[in-house]
């Protein structure tokens, strides 16, 4: 995907008569950070983009360009907060108490999930959601190629129809061939105590960290340190309750 933000930032800076060093000083960042943003090597966080937008008199246009880049222009509104966070991540740790984590769902599994959650939506709208969800991992791989860890119960794979289960299991096994994708199943009989809705933690390219937790109409971004530590502990406990990668792979193979 072509990134528009680096070129837009470069053009605005030149029109403002500022060098990279001058802009970096005014934005309270290092000159190397500004240089890497213009080269498209890394993407700034939203707070930095808003500062750049203000300093360069862009009146929100630079923020809009950055947002289009980081969401790939395809995510529905209720997914965009989480999508922006994931786009800046170098590690993403998912815990889902009921379903396969959204980022690693196959199309048929995602289709059932969206249909059950949105019974009044027309088929065309469901297909747009499925397409956006299933294209997300490829987009993130091209962007920062984050390390992804997903923890979810084995029962997440036993409720769908056999054809969907088989497609999802084969999809997971193929993903696990990538050393940057780690899948951990919570065996039947174990419970993810304290995890009441899907959540994920991220480490960002700039060293920051944040979390997101789903609710019925969208997701909540969490940056408060106390709340983050609480969710981080839940993720650690979930990993402790789950099977190691090798045993998770064997459990998946047994489902075929």
C-alpha positions in Angstrom: 0.0 0.0 0.0 1.3 3.5 -0.9 1.9 5.7 2.1 0.6 9.2 1.6 1.6 10.7 5.0 5.4 10.9 4.4 5.0 12.8 1.2 2.3 15.1 2.7 4.6 15.8 5.7 7.6 16.5 3.5 5.6 18.9 1.3 4.1 20.8 4.2 7.5 21.2 5.9 9.1 22.5 2.7 6.2 25.0 2.1 6.7 26.2 5.7 10.4 26.9 5.1 11.5 24.6 7.9 14.4 22.1 7.9 13.8 18.7 9.4 15.9 19.8 12.4 13.9 22.9 12.9 10.6 21.1 12.7 11.8 18.4 15.0 12.9 21.0 17.6 9.5 22.7 17.5 7.7 19.3 17.8 10.0 18.2 20.7 11.2 15.1 18.9 14.6 14.1 17.5 15.7 15.1 14.0 16.2 11.4 13.2 12.5 10.7 14.1 11.4 13.5 11.7 13.6 12.1 9.0 12.3 8.6 9.4 8.7 9.8 9.3 9.3 11.6 6.0 11.0 8.5 4.6 8.1 6.3 5.7 10.3 4.0 7.7 8.1 4.4 10.8 4.8 6.2 11.5 4.4 8.8 14.3 1.8 8.4 17.0 -1.4 10.4 16.8 -0.2 12.9 19.4 2.9 13.7 17.3 0.8 14.0 14.1 -1.6 16.5 15.8 1.4 18.5 16.9 2.9 18.5 13.3 -0.5 19.4 11.9 -0.7 22.4 14.2 2.9 23.5 13.6 2.5 23.3 9.8 -0.9 25.0 9.7 -2.5 22.0 8.0 -5.9 22.5 9.7 -6.4 18.7 10.2 -5.4 17.6 6.7 -2.2 16.0 7.9 -4.1 14.1 10.6 -6.6 12.9 8.0 -3.8 11.6 5.7 -2.1 9.8 8.6 -5.4 8.2 9.6 -6.1 7.0 6.1 -2.7 5.4 6.0 -2.9 3.7 9.4 -6.4 2.3 8.8 -5.7 1.2 5.2 -8.9 3.1 4.3 -11.0 -0.1 4.8 -11.8 -0.4 8.5 -15.4 0.3 9.6 -15.7 3.1 12.2 -16.1 0.8 15.2 -12.8 -0.9 14.4 -10.7 2.2 13.7 -9.5 3.0 17.2 -8.1 -0.5 17.7 -6.9 -0.4 14.1 -4.9 2.7 14.6 -3.3 1.2 17.7 -2.4 -2.0 15.9 -0.9 -0.1 13.0 1.7 1.4 15.3 2.5 -1.8 17.1 5.6 -4.0 17.1 4.0 -6.6 19.4 0.3 -7.4 19.9 -0.9 -9.8 22.6 -4.6 -10.9 22.2 -6.8 -12.7 24.7 -10.3 -13.7 23.7 -12.5 -15.6 26.2 -15.0 -17.0 23.6 -13.9 -16.7 20.0 -10.8 -17.0 17.8 -9.0 -13.6 17.9 -10.3 -11.4 15.1 -6.9 -10.7 13.5 -6.4 -14.4 12.8 -10.0 -15.4 11.8 -10.5 -17.0 8.4 -13.3 -15.6 6.1 -15.9 -18.2 6.9 -15.4 -17.9 10.6 -15.4 -14.1 10.5 -18.6 -14.2 8.4 -20.5 -16.3 11.1 -19.2 -14.0 13.9 -20.3 -10.8 12.1 -23.6 -12.3 11.1 -24.4 -13.5 14.7 -23.4 -10.1 16.1 -25.2 -8.0 13.5 -28.4 -9.9 12.5 -30.0 -6.9 10.8 -27.1 -6.0 8.5 -27.5 -6.8 4.8 -25.2 -9.5 3.3 -23.2 -6.9 1.4 -22.4 -5.0 4.6 -21.3 -8.3 6.3 -19.0 -9.1 3.4 -17.4 -5.7 3.7 -16.7 -6.4 7.4 -15.3 -9.8 6.6 -13.0 -8.4 3.9 -11.7 -5.6 6.2 -11.0 -8.1 9.0 -9.3 -10.7 6.9 -7.1 -8.2 5.1 -5.9 -6.7 8.3 -3.0 -9.1 9.2 -1.5 -8.7 5.7 -1.6 -4.9 6.1 0.1 -5.0 9.5 2.8 -7.3 8.2 3.6 -4.8 5.5 3.6 -2.0 8.0 5.6 -3.0 11.1 5.3 -6.8 10.9 4.4 -7.1 14.6 4.9 -10.1 16.8 1.4 -11.5 17.4 0.4 -13.7 20.3 -3.2 -15.0 20.5 -4.8 -16.8 23.4 -8.3 -18.2 23.1 -10.2 -21.3 24.3 -10.2 -24.6 22.4 -14.0 -24.3 22.5 -13.8 -21.4 20.1 -13.1 -24.0 17.4 -15.8 -26.6 18.3 -19.0 -24.6 17.9 -18.9 -23.7 14.2 -20.1 -26.1 11.5 -17.5 -28.7 10.5 -16.5 -27.0 7.2 -15.9 -23.7 9.0 -14.0 -25.3 11.8 -11.7 -27.1 9.3 -11.0 -23.9 7.4 -10.3 -22.0 10.6 -8.0 -24.7 12.0 -6.1 -25.0 8.7 -5.8 -21.2 8.6 -4.3 -21.2 12.1 -1.8 -24.0 11.4 -0.6 -22.1 8.3 -0.2 -18.9 10.3 1.8 -20.8 13.0 4.4 -21.6 10.4 5.3 -17.9 10.6 7.6 -17.5 13.7 6.0 -14.1 14.3 2.5 -15.6 14.9 2.0 -17.5 18.2 -1.2 -19.3 19.0 -2.0 -20.7 22.4 -5.2 -22.7 23.1 -6.8 -22.7 26.5 -7.8 -26.4 27.0 -11.4 -27.4 27.7 -12.0 -27.4 31.5 -9.8 -24.3 32.0 -11.4 -20.8 32.5 -10.0 -17.4 31.6 -11.0 -15.9 35.0 -11.3 -12.1 34.8 -11.3 -11.9 31.0 -14.9 -10.9 30.2 -14.4 -9.5 26.7 -11.7 -9.7 24.0 -8.7 -7.5 24.7 -5.2 -6.9 23.4 -2.0 -5.2 24.6 0.4 -3.5 22.3 4.0 -2.3 22.4 4.4 0.6 20.0 7.2 1.6 17.6 8.0 4.6 19.8 8.3 2.5 22.9 4.9 3.4 24.2 2.3 0.8 25.3 -1.5 0.7 25.4 -4.4 -1.7 25.5 -7.8 -2.1 23.9 -10.9 -3.9 25.3 -14.0 -4.6 23.3 -17.6 -3.9 24.3 -20.9 -4.2 22.5 -20.6 -1.1 20.3 -16.9 -0.7 19.8 -13.6 -0.8 21.7 -12.1 1.2 24.5 -8.4 2.4 24.3 -6.6 2.2 27.6 -3.4 4.1 28.3 -3.7 4.6 32.0 -0.8 2.8 33.7 -2.8 1.3 36.5 -5.4 -0.1 34.1 -2.7 -1.3 31.7 -0.9 -3.2 34.4 -4.2 -4.9 35.4 -4.9 -6.0 31.9 -1.2 -7.0 31.5 -1.6 -9.3 34.5 -4.8 -10.9 32.9 -2.8 -11.6 29.7 0.0 -13.2 31.7 -2.5 -15.4 33.6 -4.2 -16.3 30.3 -0.9 -17.5 28.9 -0.3 -19.4 32.0 -3.6 -21.2 31.6 -3.0 -22.0 28.0 -1.1 -24.8 26.2 2.4 -24.2 24.9 2.8 -23.6 21.2 3.7 -27.2 20.4 0.8 -28.7 22.3 -1.5 -26.1 20.9 -0.5 -27.1 17.4 -1.1 -30.8 18.2 -4.6 -29.9 19.6 -5.4 -28.0 16.4 -4.3 -31.0 14.3 -6.5 -33.3 16.3 -9.5 -31.1 15.4 -9.0 -31.8 11.6 
